[in-house]
Amino acid sequence: MAFGGMRGILDECIAALRRGESVDSCLVRYPRQAERLRPLLTLAQRVMETPPAVPRSVARGTAWRLVRQRAAGLRGARGRRPAALGLGGAWLRPAAVALALLLTFAGGTGATVYAAQDSLPDSPLYRVKLATENVHLWFVFDDSSKAGILLDQSDERVSEITEMLQGGETVPGNVLSALHDRNERAASILQQHPEETGLRARSLSQSQSQEELLIAVWPEVAVSARAQYTQALAQVHNTRLRGSGAAVSIQPEELSGGILNIAGEAEFIGDNMWKIGGMEMRIDDRTIGQQDLRPGVTARLVAARNSSGRLHALSLSGLQADAPPSGAVVSGAVEKVTDEGITVGGQLIRLTSETVRTIGLKVGERVQVTINSTANGVVASSVKAAGAVTATAQMSSLTIEGTIEGSTAGTEQWIVGGLKFLTTPTTTVDAKAGKAQNGARVQVEATADNGKLLAQRVTVLSGQAPSDNVFVIGVFQGTQDGLWLVGGLGLLPPDSGQDPDTGSLIAVDAEHEGKDLAVTKVKTIQQAGDNSLVRFQGTITSVDGSTLTLEAWRVKVSSAADVTGRATLGARVLGWGQRGPDGTLQATTIRVLDQSPVVSTPTPSPAH
């Protein structure tokens, strides 16, 4: 059929849609053209149902200039085959051509189509944007070109997710569904064209980076979008498996319970079952990197939890004993923002394209930065909001040290220091210093929510302490029913002494007194309303007099600092400090977490 004939059918069907007819009724009248008509009519119907948007006069003038140019081209090309237009197989490769056609047959709603091109997933115009992309693909007749465009569109979905995260928004289901759709269609084409080695390599590289991103943003995914999330994550993981030659796949429902990051020593149980840091899970040929796993190796892995709570490792990597430590966390106010990175506590932290940001960056904003050591120096792996210390927060943060009581295998409820903690779909377990099992001393970073303690991170510590000794850091929120409320946790106050100031950050030593925890010692770390302190946690990689290096952070420890424990090379510390007159971070409070080194030969991170 000549293009003019198809254009006439389009005009007739568009008019029918405006009269209230359905897309299916139009397709019934033209069964031979149904496959080509459906995406165009679907888009037209969506445009009609979307409230019109009026772009600025400059944008409107540009749009109609494209329309006039494309209309002139169509008049000259009427009756010729698409290949004769000089555009090759990918006939509509320029996005402007697709837009011009849409503006032509969409009539008065053309401004809406144009405005949709920069819309984000939370906009009502977003569905028009996705449909426009589908129409673009309809005019591409070469499989290789179509696969490349689908991969481009997949990259666009990642950009949209990143932009929403940086705006403080959760990730909705529509962008995840669109990401899954583009990746699935590209993978289907490339399976039929094994000769397209360049595109296949791009698809594999893209799948790896997207899997890493999806794993990192799990906490930011809207609850209503979890089903779309598991489909998108399973798809990119299975693409990577196929690329490695594995004839297996993982199902979305196997990811429904969330994603955990775990590090610890590997112990083989049997029948593809392992313990990593004391946590039991399945590691099989659906686990990327499983061929390198050996008993006794310290490994870092990403594990998926199904609805029954069972763990299945998605990917793993070994931890070199002499590698620079990673995973230090720093929280404080942003002092400077440059193209290279941000400055917190006088220290420049580099940002890269791989840094996951869930907050916009501006001076004065309080952020929490997780730091990784790479061959090119220290970079931020993630940057998220870190709220100021307040007494009125609905969910209060707690840091608790205690001893694990009972088993942690196959259960989401752990008892630490006599307190019940629920592990969440995003709980991170660092068991490099020992197994997360009965009797182990651990630090739990948690939030108190409606009477429940939710574990965000569990770190196994080297060394022991009396089983009834519990150490708590949290905001003092006043008294209730004769108890101190510290970060939402009720504690028996000491027999004598004044109460801390409400809203101040305090550190408490406590012991069990019946079913309660009784305060035996208390000290104030940060006064109420004081947001000048920087919180840091990391591994000591060097000791030079009164200066400690934690990964790439240099911290000066004067005689006035409150220090608990002995600063040992390879041990981890938790501390607070502020920027001194010379621009360095000067500690006010430091607590050494480990009694013996966790990293046997800690290598300082490369300078940056």
C-alpha positions, 0 to 999 in steps of 0.5 A: 500500500502507498503511504498516501493510502495508509495516511488516508486510513489513519485520517479516517480512524483518527476521526472515528476515535474523535467520534467516540469509537474504539481502537478495536472497531477501527482495526476490524475495518482494516484487518490487513493494516491492523498491526501497523495501525494499532500503535498509532491509534493507541497513541492518538487515543492516549493523546486525546485522553490527556489534558492539553499542555501549552508549550512556550511560544518558542517551543511551539514555533519549533514544533510547527516548523518541524511539521511543515518540513516533514509535511513537505517531505511527505508530499514529495515522497508520496507513493514511494517506498520508505527505503527511497527516502534515503533514510535506510532501514531505520526510517524514523530514526530522527525523533523529530520525524515521529513528532511531526507525524504525531502533530499532524494526525493528532490535530489540536493536541499536538502541543501535548505530544511535544510537551510530553517529550521531557516528561518524567514518570510522575507526569500525566504526559509520561504515557504519551512519551512512551507511546511516542517511542513505540510509534518511532519503533514502528517505522524502523524496519531493520532489527539491528537498528530497532534493538539499538533504539530499544537500548537507547530507550532503556538508557532513557528509563535509567536517566528518568529513575536517576532524575526522580531519585535526585528530586527526592521521589520514589521510583514508580511502577510505570518507569520500571515496566517501561524499562522491563519492556524495552530490555525484553524486546531488545533481548528478544531481537538479539537472541535471533541475531547472534552475529550482532556482537557489538549490540550484544556486548552493549546489552550485557554491559547495560544489564550489569549497570542496571542491575547494580542500580536497581539493587541500590534503589530498592529502598526507594521503590514505591510499595505499589511498584514492587511487582514491576521492580522484581520483573525488571530486576529479574530480566536484567539478571537473566540477560547477564546469565544468558550472556555467560552461557547459562541456560537458567533463569530466576523468577520475579517471585524469587525476589519479592522479599527484598534485596540484602547485601551480605559480607562474610566467610563462606561455609559449604553446607551441601546441595548448593546451600552455603552459609555466608557470615553465618547466614544460610542461602542457596548459591547455584548456577543462577548466581553470577560469580559462583564459580569462584566461591570456595569454603573459607573465602570471605565473600561479598554478595547480593542475595534475594529473599523470597516471600518465605524468607529464604535467601538466594544469592544473585551475585558475589565477589571475593574480598581480598585480604590486602584490599583497601576497605570500603563501606565507610559512612559519613554524615554531615552538612555539605560544605561545597559542591563542585563538578568533581564532588562534594565536601563534607567535614573538610573532605572532598568526596568524588562523585561519579556516574555510578554514584546513586543519589537520592537527594539534590546537592546543595550547600547546607544540606545534610547528607549520608555518604557511603564511600567505596575504595577503587583503583582510581581513589575513593568515590561515593557509592551513594548519597542520600538525605541525613536529617538533622537530629530532632526530638520530634522525628516520627521514626527515631534512629538508634545504634545498639551494641549487644550480643545475639541470643538464639539462632538467626537462620531462616528468621526475620526476627533477631534478638540482640541484647534482649531486644527484638529486631526485625530484619527488613528487605534492605538490611545489610549484614557485615559479617567479615569479623565473624559469624552472625550467630548466637553469642556474637557481639554485633552493632545494629543500626535501627529505627524504632517504628510503632514499637518495633525495632527495624534493623537497617544494618548489622555489623559483627564485631571482633571481641566479646563483652558481657552478654548483659551489657548493651550500648545505645546511641540515640536522641533523648526524647524525654521521659514517659511512665518513669522511663527514659525514651532514647530513640523511641526505646524505653530505658530505666533511668539511673538512680541519680543525676539530671536528665539529659536535655531533650533533643540531645544525642546521648550514648548510654551503657545499660544492663538488664534489670529483669525485663528492662534495660537500666542505664548505668552510664550516660554521656552527651555526644551532641547538644540539641539543635547542634547540626555542626558535627559530622558522624563517621564510621570506617576502618583505621588504615593508618595511625600517625601520632594523633591522626587516624586515617579511615579509608581516605578520611584523616581525623585528628584526635586531640587529648580533649576528645572522648575516646573509648577503646584502643585505636588499632590498625585494622579496627573499625571506629564510630565517631563524631567530629567537626571541621577545625580551623585548619579545615581538617576533621577533629574528633570530639567522640570516638568509639573503637568497635573492634578489639582486634583488627578486622582487616589483617593488612589494611592498605590505604586507599589510593589518593585522589 
